[in-house]
């Protein structure tokens, strides 16, 4: 009976691996994304980079990067490295193609990954266009992994009442929020 159970568990693990590989190859996310894909308008991308004061030496991460436009613009216009993370392989495929078209493929990296499991410690700037509940769920990770002085910019949604933004800017119907990570002893 123990051998049968062990064989059954092994078979299930193997099938799960094949299922995961099949989903990746066929362009489907391994799990449902936390937010739907809505691209940020190009003018707002520029304003987000301005608000974060992106400058040489920065590493810009976009969590939920979609087609990669934010990190591509950061690389192209600010000459910084960028990392885009999205759980949807189709979006990452599009982002890589867009980076190649823009000629910045050597300055940006795109990863099919869960933003909650991604190591963001090298980021000096983090860009977000997520839902309020996702931002709040992400907040402990930002506090744990980002260095003091790192900047976080969110399009349209804040982090909740216990972490007010350092700056807010309105552009028509859109709102941008900026947080500058405090010293570790103030978190």
C-alpha positions as CSV (number, residue, x, y, z in Angstrom):
1,X,0.0,0.0,0.0
2,X,2.9,2.4,0.8
3,X,4.5,1.7,-2.6
4,X,1.2,2.4,-4.3
5,X,0.8,5.7,-2.4
6,X,4.3,6.7,-3.2
7,X,3.8,5.9,-6.9
8,X,0.6,7.8,-7.0
9,X,2.2,10.9,-5.4
10,X,5.1,10.6,-7.8
11,X,2.7,10.5,-10.7
12,X,0.8,13.5,-9.5
13,X,4.0,15.5,-9.1
14,X,5.1,14.5,-12.6
15,X,1.7,15.5,-14.1
16,X,1.7,18.8,-12.3
17,X,5.1,19.5,-13.8
18,X,3.9,18.6,-17.3
19,X,0.8,20.7,-16.8
20,X,3.0,23.7,-15.7
21,X,5.3,23.3,-18.7
22,X,2.3,22.9,-21.0
23,X,0.8,26.1,-19.6
24,X,4.0,28.0,-20.0
25,X,4.6,26.9,-23.5
26,X,1.1,27.7,-24.6
27,X,1.2,31.1,-23.1
28,X,-1.2,30.7,-20.3
29,X,-0.4,31.9,-16.8
30,X,0.1,29.2,-14.2
31,X,-2.5,30.9,-12.0
32,X,-5.0,33.7,-12.5
33,X,-3.4,37.1,-12.4
34,X,-4.2,39.4,-9.5
35,X,-5.2,42.2,-11.8
36,X,-6.4,42.5,-15.4
37,X,-4.1,44.0,-18.0
38,X,-4.6,47.7,-18.6
39,X,-1.7,49.5,-20.3
40,X,-0.5,52.8,-18.9
41,X,-0.7,55.6,-21.4
42,X,2.7,56.6,-22.8
43,X,2.4,60.2,-21.4
44,X,1.7,58.8,-17.9
45,X,4.7,56.5,-18.2
46,X,6.9,59.6,-18.7
47,X,5.2,61.3,-15.7
48,X,5.8,58.2,-13.5
49,X,9.5,58.2,-14.4
50,X,9.6,62.0,-13.7
51,X,7.8,61.6,-10.4
52,X,10.3,58.9,-9.3
53,X,13.2,61.1,-10.5
54,X,14.7,58.2,-12.4
55,X,18.4,58.9,-13.0
56,X,21.6,57.0,-14.1
57,X,22.4,54.2,-11.7
58,X,18.8,53.4,-10.9
59,X,17.3,50.0,-11.5
60,X,13.6,50.2,-12.3
61,X,11.3,47.3,-11.6
62,X,7.7,47.2,-12.9
63,X,5.6,44.6,-11.0
64,X,2.8,43.5,-13.4
65,X,4.7,44.9,-16.4
66,X,2.3,43.9,-19.1
67,X,3.8,44.9,-22.5
68,X,7.0,46.3,-20.8
69,X,6.4,49.9,-21.7
70,X,7.6,51.4,-18.4
71,X,10.9,49.6,-18.2
72,X,11.5,50.1,-21.9
73,X,10.9,53.8,-21.6
74,X,13.2,53.9,-18.5
75,X,16.0,52.2,-20.5
76,X,15.4,54.2,-23.7
77,X,14.9,57.6,-22.2
78,X,16.8,57.5,-18.9
79,X,19.5,55.0,-19.8
80,X,18.9,52.8,-16.7
81,X,18.4,49.1,-16.3
82,X,14.9,47.7,-16.0
83,X,13.2,44.5,-14.9
84,X,9.6,43.7,-15.8
85,X,7.7,41.0,-13.9
86,X,4.4,39.5,-15.1
87,X,2.7,36.2,-14.4
88,X,1.3,36.0,-17.9
89,X,3.8,34.5,-20.4
90,X,2.0,36.2,-23.3
91,X,2.7,39.6,-21.8
92,X,6.3,38.8,-21.3
93,X,6.7,37.6,-24.9
94,X,5.2,40.9,-26.0
95,X,7.5,42.9,-23.7
96,X,10.6,41.1,-25.0
97,X,9.5,41.8,-28.6
98,X,8.8,45.5,-27.7
99,X,12.3,45.8,-26.1
100,X,13.9,44.4,-29.1
101,X,12.0,46.8,-31.4
102,X,13.1,49.7,-29.1
103,X,16.7,48.5,-29.2
104,X,17.0,48.2,-25.4
105,X,16.9,44.4,-25.1
106,X,20.4,44.5,-23.4
107,X,19.2,46.9,-20.8
108,X,16.0,45.2,-19.7
109,X,15.0,41.8,-18.4
110,X,11.5,40.4,-18.4
111,X,10.5,37.5,-16.1
112,X,7.5,35.3,-16.0
113,X,7.0,35.3,-12.3
114,X,4.6,36.0,-9.4
115,X,5.3,39.5,-8.2
116,X,4.9,38.4,-4.6
117,X,7.7,35.8,-5.0
118,X,10.1,38.0,-7.0
119,X,13.3,39.3,-5.3
120,X,13.2,43.1,-5.6
121,X,16.2,43.9,-3.4
122,X,18.2,45.4,-6.3
123,X,15.4,47.8,-7.3
124,X,15.8,51.5,-6.6
125,X,12.5,52.3,-8.2
126,X,9.4,50.2,-8.3
127,X,6.4,50.9,-10.6
128,X,2.9,49.6,-9.9
129,X,-0.5,49.7,-11.6
130,X,-2.2,47.2,-9.4
131,X,-5.5,47.2,-7.4
132,X,-5.7,48.7,-3.9
133,X,-5.9,45.3,-2.2
134,X,-2.9,44.0,-4.2
135,X,-0.9,47.1,-3.3
136,X,-1.7,46.6,0.4
137,X,-0.7,42.9,0.2
138,X,2.6,43.9,-1.5
139,X,3.4,46.6,1.1
140,X,5.2,44.2,3.6
141,X,7.4,43.0,0.7
142,X,8.4,46.5,-0.2
143,X,9.2,47.3,3.4
144,X,11.2,44.1,3.8
145,X,13.2,44.2,0.6
146,X,13.7,47.8,-0.6
147,X,16.6,49.9,0.6
148,X,16.1,53.4,2.2
149,X,15.6,56.0,-0.4
150,X,14.1,53.6,-3.0
151,X,11.1,55.1,-4.7
152,X,7.7,53.5,-5.3
153,X,5.2,54.9,-7.8
154,X,1.7,53.7,-8.1
155,X,-0.7,54.6,-10.9
156,X,-4.2,55.3,-9.5
157,X,-4.1,53.3,-6.3
158,X,-2.6,54.1,-2.9
159,X,-1.2,51.8,-0.1
160,X,-4.0,52.4,2.4
161,X,-4.3,54.8,5.3
162,X,-1.4,53.5,7.3
163,X,1.2,54.4,4.6
164,X,0.3,57.9,3.1
165,X,2.2,58.8,0.0
166,X,5.0,61.4,0.1
167,X,3.6,63.0,-3.0
168,X,0.5,62.8,-5.1
169,X,0.0,64.2,-8.6
170,X,-3.2,64.3,-10.7
171,X,-3.2,64.1,-14.5
172,X,-6.8,64.4,-15.7
173,X,-8.6,61.4,-14.4
174,X,-5.4,59.6,-13.4
175,X,-3.5,60.0,-10.1
176,X,0.1,59.0,-9.3
177,X,1.4,58.3,-5.9
178,X,5.0,58.4,-4.7
179,X,6.5,56.9,-1.6
180,X,10.2,57.1,-0.7
181,X,11.3,54.2,1.4
182,X,12.2,55.3,5.0
183,X,15.2,54.2,6.9
184,X,15.0,50.6,8.2
185,X,14.6,51.7,11.8
186,X,11.5,53.8,10.9
187,X,9.6,50.9,9.2
